[in-house]
Amino acid sequence: MKCPGQDTRYWKHDAIFEVKCPKCGYPVEFFKDETTKRCKSCGYRFTNPRMDFGCASYCPQAKQCLGELPPELIEKRKELLKDRVAIEMKRYFGKDFKRIGHATRVARYAEEISKNEGGNIAVILIAAYLHDIGIKEAEKKYKEDYEKYHEEEGAHVAYDILTRLGADKELIEEVIDIISHHHHPKDNENINFEIVYDADLVVNLEEKLKESKIDEKNLKEIINNSFFTETGLFLAKKNLLENYNK
């Protein structure tokens, strides 16, 4: 079955349109399913400004449907993938709202840290959403010792999810690497790992603080000695120490 969005039988009057070349202003005609077009006047090739690539973030047939995507849209596809991953994470955890909430807060902090620290936001957010995805499998296999194995199990579960969603090999490999040791940093970690680690640490400390499982002295010691990024450290001091003293 052909995708309805690309099937000409479903096209309306606005399926063929003109846009001005961003370089020279010459009118260029696009069909709605064309990803790029070259200007006949100056030769500049540019992306179809009206094309919706949302489905390309998860559809395994995107290449056959849309053809070769230009580099900037390949990057956009990676970013769009994070929304599908968030949905899959929630579906996987089902009614386990505590873990859904934990993963969502880690992703929120990770995004905030990334705004100042940089990194690949697609890798960061996908790893943040999936960092604890192995807990269910670890609980089934190892009962009370599940915490020791949830990183390992998470790598397997995340691989299945990302493969099913059509993520590219490099993104899968880096996300899996982060998940497989997200509580145990190695020497010379890259910024993507550091941001996920810091975001997870802030949320873990928030939860311990809420449950009165940590005192002020230990909290300050962890905060002052455990964060990789300046933004992560700032958020921890702002959201944890200030709340502790209220």
Buried (B, 14 or more C-beta within 10 A) or exposed (E): EEBEBEEEEEBEEEEEBEBEBEEEEEEBEBEBBBBBBEBEEEEBEBBBEEBEBBBBBBBEEBEEBBEEBBEEBEBBBBBBBBBBBBEBBBEBBEEEEEBBEBBBBBBBBBBBBBEEBEBBBBBBBBBBBBBBBBBBBBBEEBEEEBEEBBBBBBBBBBBEBBEEBBBEEEBBEBBBBBBBBBEEEEEEBEBBBBBBBBBBBBBBBBBBBEEEEBEEEEBBEBBEEBBBBEBBBBBBBEBBBEEBEE
